[in-house]
Amino acid sequence: MRCHGLTSDRHRCSRDAQAATNFCAEHQPQAQTEPRAEPAPAPRGGIARLLERLQPALARNVVPDDANFAVPRWLNKSSTPQVIERVLNDPSCMIRWSAAFVLRKRRDPAAIEPLWRVLQNDPVSFVRQQAAVALGKIGTAAVLTPLIEALWHDQDAGVRQACAIALGNLGYAIATKDLAETLNRDYAIFVRWDCALALGQVGDFSVERLLEERAEQDQSQVVRGACRESLEEIRKRK
């Protein structure tokens, strides 16, 4: 598997990951600082077995998802490896989109690598957009790098917007710098808008000055309003 690290220009590292981690030797420091969930308390009493089964879910940020879509029944009943095969290789963009939606609902970390490949390579923007949403719903820190890479480099504003929303929902402070730089540079109003809102969700105090500046200087009224809203949210936490 390729390294999960990002280069300085926010492209995926081309080296192979070391066996014990998702990172190559150069990016091992990133592996050490990657945000990790707090360990769940030891299960007690008669529900211990049930809690043990729930541990994988408890170790992730559970992002709400009330979306519903009538995917083909045969696809919904397929195993996760079969759904992954469809999202990567089916000639129909609607089947690839539906497969990404199924993976979104399953929240299986095994889908991170294939969804990243979709986000990098699928020629259809709305398939890439659904892959970004699906990655965000999985909820582990391992999804940050594919989302940040696409936030910087995807040519479709809808995909970049989906990445910004996902990063805000996940709430990891490590994404603050990338959201802030995208707020400063992206030409698309609604990408900047969602980056501003995401910064409020993350709540890092270091972006107060930036949000103050963008609240005054951004050309879009909706972006200025989002910056003010996020400033209020951040200051409530002080």
C-alpha positions as CSV (number, residue, x, y, z in Angstrom):
1,M,0.0,0.0,0.0
2,R,1.2,3.5,-0.7
3,C,2.1,5.9,2.1
4,H,-0.8,8.0,3.5
5,G,1.5,11.0,3.9
6,L,1.2,14.1,1.8
7,T,4.0,16.0,0.1
8,S,4.6,19.7,0.8
9,D,2.3,20.6,-2.2
10,R,-0.4,18.3,-0.8
11,H,-0.1,15.4,-3.2
12,R,0.0,11.8,-2.0
13,C,3.4,10.4,-1.2
14,S,4.6,8.0,-3.9
15,R,6.6,5.7,-1.6
16,D,5.3,2.4,-0.1
17,A,4.0,2.4,3.5
18,Q,5.9,0.5,6.1
19,A,4.3,-2.7,7.3
20,A,3.3,-1.5,10.8
21,T,1.8,1.9,9.8
22,N,0.2,3.7,6.9
23,F,3.3,5.8,6.4
24,C,6.8,5.6,4.8
25,A,9.9,6.3,6.7
26,E,9.9,10.0,5.8
27,H,6.4,10.5,7.0
28,Q,6.7,8.5,10.2
29,P,6.6,11.7,12.3
30,Q,3.2,12.4,10.8
31,A,2.1,8.9,11.9
32,Q,3.2,9.8,15.4
33,T,1.1,13.0,15.4
34,E,-1.9,11.6,13.7
35,P,-5.0,12.3,15.9
36,R,-6.2,9.2,17.6
37,A,-9.5,8.6,19.5
38,E,-9.5,8.3,23.2
39,P,-9.6,4.6,24.3
40,A,-13.0,3.4,25.3
41,P,-13.5,2.4,28.9
42,A,-13.2,-1.2,29.8
43,P,-16.6,-3.0,29.5
44,R,-18.3,-4.0,32.7
45,G,-21.2,-6.2,33.7
46,G,-23.5,-8.2,31.6
47,I,-23.2,-5.9,28.5
48,A,-19.5,-6.5,28.2
49,R,-19.8,-8.6,25.1
50,L,-22.0,-6.1,23.4
51,L,-19.6,-3.3,24.1
52,E,-16.7,-5.3,22.8
53,R,-18.6,-5.7,19.5
54,L,-19.1,-1.9,19.4
55,Q,-15.5,-1.0,20.0
56,P,-14.6,-0.3,16.3
57,A,-17.5,2.2,16.1
58,L,-16.6,3.8,19.4
59,A,-13.1,4.4,18.2
60,R,-14.2,6.6,15.4
61,N,-15.8,10.0,15.1
62,V,-19.4,9.1,14.3
63,V,-20.6,11.7,11.8
64,P,-24.4,11.8,11.5
65,D,-25.8,10.7,8.2
66,D,-29.6,10.8,7.5
67,A,-29.3,10.7,3.7
68,N,-31.3,8.0,1.9
69,F,-31.1,6.8,-1.7
70,A,-32.7,3.8,-3.4
71,V,-29.6,2.0,-4.6
72,P,-30.1,-1.3,-6.6
73,R,-31.1,-4.0,-4.2
74,W,-28.5,-6.5,-5.5
75,L,-25.7,-3.9,-4.8
76,N,-27.0,-3.3,-1.3
77,K,-26.9,-7.0,-0.6
78,S,-23.4,-7.4,-2.1
79,S,-20.4,-8.0,0.2
80,T,-18.1,-5.1,0.9
81,P,-15.3,-6.4,-1.4
82,Q,-17.9,-6.8,-4.2
83,V,-19.1,-3.2,-3.7
84,I,-15.5,-2.0,-3.7
85,E,-15.0,-3.8,-7.0
86,R,-18.0,-1.9,-8.4
87,V,-17.0,1.5,-7.2
88,L,-13.6,1.0,-8.8
89,N,-14.4,-0.7,-12.1
90,D,-18.1,-0.6,-13.1
91,P,-18.5,1.1,-16.5
92,S,-21.7,2.8,-15.3
93,C,-21.1,6.0,-13.4
94,M,-24.5,5.6,-11.7
95,I,-23.4,2.2,-10.4
96,R,-20.1,3.6,-9.2
97,W,-21.9,6.4,-7.4
98,S,-24.4,4.0,-5.9
99,A,-21.5,1.8,-4.7
100,A,-19.8,4.8,-3.1
101,F,-23.1,5.5,-1.4
102,V,-23.3,1.9,0.0
103,L,-19.8,2.2,1.3
104,R,-20.7,5.5,2.9
105,K,-23.5,3.8,4.8
106,R,-21.3,0.9,5.9
107,R,-18.5,3.1,7.3
108,D,-16.0,0.3,6.8
109,P,-12.3,1.5,7.2
110,A,-11.4,-1.2,4.6
111,A,-13.0,1.1,2.0
112,I,-10.6,4.0,2.7
113,E,-7.9,3.0,0.1
114,P,-10.3,2.2,-2.7
115,L,-12.4,5.4,-2.1
116,W,-9.1,7.4,-2.2
117,R,-8.4,5.9,-5.6
118,V,-11.9,6.9,-6.7
119,L,-11.3,10.4,-5.4
120,Q,-8.1,10.6,-7.4
121,N,-9.0,8.9,-10.6
122,D,-12.7,8.7,-11.4
123,P,-13.5,10.9,-14.4
124,V,-17.0,11.8,-13.2
125,S,-17.2,14.6,-10.6
126,F,-20.3,13.5,-8.8
127,V,-18.8,10.0,-8.2
128,R,-15.7,11.7,-6.7
129,Q,-18.0,13.9,-4.6
130,Q,-19.8,10.8,-3.2
131,A,-16.5,9.2,-2.5
132,A,-15.4,12.3,-0.5
133,V,-18.7,12.1,1.5
134,A,-18.2,8.4,2.1
135,L,-14.6,9.0,3.4
136,G,-15.9,11.6,5.8
137,K,-18.5,9.3,7.2
138,I,-16.0,6.6,8.0
139,G,-14.7,8.9,10.7
140,T,-11.1,7.8,11.3
141,A,-8.1,10.1,11.1
142,A,-6.9,8.0,8.2
143,V,-9.4,9.8,5.9
144,L,-7.9,13.2,6.5
145,T,-5.1,12.9,3.9
146,P,-7.4,11.9,0.9
147,L,-9.8,14.7,1.8
148,I,-7.0,17.3,2.2
149,E,-5.4,16.2,-1.1
150,A,-8.7,16.6,-3.0
151,L,-9.5,19.9,-1.2
152,W,-6.3,21.3,-2.7
153,H,-6.3,19.6,-6.2
154,D,-9.7,18.5,-7.4
155,Q,-10.8,20.6,-10.4
156,D,-14.5,20.4,-9.5
157,A,-15.8,22.9,-6.9
158,G,-18.5,20.4,-5.7
159,V,-15.9,17.9,-4.8
160,R,-13.8,20.4,-2.9
161,Q,-16.9,21.6,-1.1
162,A,-17.7,18.0,-0.1
163,C,-14.1,17.7,1.3
164,A,-14.4,20.9,3.3
165,I,-17.8,19.8,4.8
166,A,-16.3,16.4,5.7
167,L,-13.2,17.9,7.4
168,G,-15.4,20.2,9.4
169,N,-17.7,17.4,10.5
170,L,-14.7,15.3,11.6
171,G,-13.3,18.2,13.6
172,Y,-9.6,17.3,13.7
173,A,-7.5,20.3,14.3
174,I,-4.8,19.0,12.0
175,A,-6.9,20.1,9.1
176,T,-7.0,23.7,10.2
177,K,-4.1,25.0,8.1
178,D,-5.5,23.4,4.9
179,L,-9.0,24.7,5.5
180,A,-7.6,28.2,6.2
181,E,-5.4,28.3,3.1
182,T,-8.3,27.1,1.0
183,L,-10.5,29.8,2.4
184,N,-7.8,32.3,1.4
185,R,-7.2,31.1,-2.2
186,D,-10.2,29.2,-3.6
187,Y,-12.1,31.0,-6.3
188,A,-15.4,29.2,-5.7
189,I,-17.7,31.0,-3.3
190,F,-19.3,27.9,-1.7
191,V,-15.9,26.2,-1.2
192,R,-14.7,29.2,0.8
193,W,-18.1,29.3,2.6
194,D,-17.8,25.7,3.7
195,C,-14.1,26.1,4.7
196,A,-15.1,29.1,6.9
197,L,-17.9,27.0,8.5
198,A,-15.6,24.0,8.9
199,L,-13.0,26.2,10.7
200,G,-15.8,27.1,13.2
201,Q,-16.5,23.4,13.8
202,V,-12.8,22.6,14.3
203,G,-12.5,25.5,16.7
204,D,-8.8,26.2,16.5
205,F,-8.1,29.6,18.1
206,S,-5.2,30.2,15.7
207,V,-7.5,31.2,12.8
208,E,-9.3,34.1,14.6
209,R,-7.3,36.8,12.8
210,L,-7.8,35.1,9.4
211,L,-11.6,34.9,10.0
212,E,-11.7,38.5,11.1
213,E,-9.9,39.5,7.9
214,R,-12.1,37.4,5.7
215,A,-15.2,38.6,7.5
216,E,-14.3,42.1,6.3
217,Q,-12.5,41.5,3.0
218,D,-14.0,38.6,1.2
219,Q,-15.9,39.5,-1.9
220,S,-18.9,37.3,-1.1
221,Q,-21.4,38.3,1.5
222,V,-22.2,34.7,2.3
223,V,-18.5,34.0,3.0
224,R,-18.2,37.1,5.2
225,G,-21.3,35.9,7.1
226,A,-19.8,32.4,7.5
227,C,-16.6,33.9,8.9
228,R,-18.5,35.9,11.5
229,E,-20.5,32.9,12.5
230,S,-17.4,30.8,12.9
231,L,-15.7,33.5,14.9
232,E,-18.6,33.5,17.3
233,E,-18.4,29.7,17.6
234,I,-14.7,29.7,18.3
235,R,-14.9,32.4,20.9
236,K,-17.6,30.6,22.8
237,R,-15.0,27.9,23.5
238,K,-12.5,30.2,25.2
